Amino acid sequence: MTRLTAASLDGSPIKLGKVTLQVAHAPGKSPAIVFVHGGLGSRLNWCLQWDYFRSQGQEILAYDLAGHGQSGRYQRYSIGRHRRDLTRLLQHFKIHRPILCCHSYGVPVGLEWVRRYEATALIAIGGGTHNLTPWWEIPLIKFFALGGHHLYHWQLVQGLLRSLMVSESNAALIEFHDRNQVPSDAHPYEAIEAFWGYDAQHHPLKCPVTVITGSDDPMFPPTMGHQWLANLLHDQPRSQHITVSNVGHLVMAEAPEVVNQAISDWIHTDVQP
């Protein structure tokens, strides 16, 4: 596997309205692939996909949501504001009909966007339209927002998490974890509250959806993916659901080849209306 160079996802700050986002962009072939990370994540969550599609010469864009990574902050967060940021970002780069690839809480951002604008496809990994917050998440996130995040300043804690999450036989997962440490400041934990209680109303989408779930994902299990697909097929018969065996919530890291292939399938499929 080709190692990712440090500069390729460094990106640069772009001011959009009242917020400045940290954005990595590589020009290339259409359709552009736009990556939207989930709660507590950053643009670096897509390091394995970035490496692959950059080598393919595809136009790609990844950014830190407001309140995450190196992006600026809002005093108050909402999915609507995240969707507006994405709209302005795509207008900035003159990107039309992208493939939106979203993970976890990033899925509602992509979902709200494709309800209003044309896209080639939405890739929804470990996320959907409702019931996205497990019962234990709210007290846990509140603990870290109030001060528990300081624990992650300790290298011992980061090392322990790495040993618990990473199999030494999975080179891709090792690379992912080394580039994506758990946030050690309060703002991402505060920003994640905007996604709690998300329950999308049914509106026809403007593109097909590929739903990807890990068989061992406790947050968005395959049953939820099946239920969403059943609803999607009424409006978008080209939608599909992929379940990846022996994989948890971080499908793009645990099985990057599956995500890369799912994106590639839409690049090479004529889906013009």
Salt bridges, closest charged atoms under 4 A:
GLU59 OE2 - HIS25 NE2 2.83
ASP64 OD2 - ARG43 NH1 2.75
GLU112 OE2 - ARG115 NH1 2.90
GLU112 OE1 - ARG116 NH1 3.26
GLU168 OE2 - ARG162 NH1 3.53
GLU175 OE1 - ARG3 NH1 3.75
ASP178 OD1 - ARG162 NE 2.87
GLU190 OE1 - HIS187 ND1 3.66
GLU193 OE2 - LYS142 NZ 3.99
ASP217 OD2 - HIS249 ND1 2.77
ASP235 OD2 - HIS202 NE2 3.16
